[in-house]
Amino acid sequence: LIDVVEEEWDAGTKTLSGKSRVVAGDYYELRVALPESGEWKIKSATANGKMQIGAATKQSARVGFTPKESGVAEWKIVF
């Protein structure tokens, strides 16, 4: 089952947004591949209100949250 059901990149605002299927109480994590240049950093991340920015390397970043309800959650990551 694929959990990411929608994804969109806005180059003008450097924002990745989308929707994912989540389960209440289960920590949900997105892993984002970054350009090899290492110049991209996450400025903010939100999902239905809150999201934690986790570990990051030059090539990838992790963000996640624990949803209160099962269903489809909207998320946004700004670089």
Secondary structure, DSSP 8 states (H G I E B T S, - for coil): ---EEEEEEETTTTEEEEEEEE-TTS-EEEEEE--TT------EEEETT--EEEEE-SSEEEEEE--SSSEEEEEEEE-
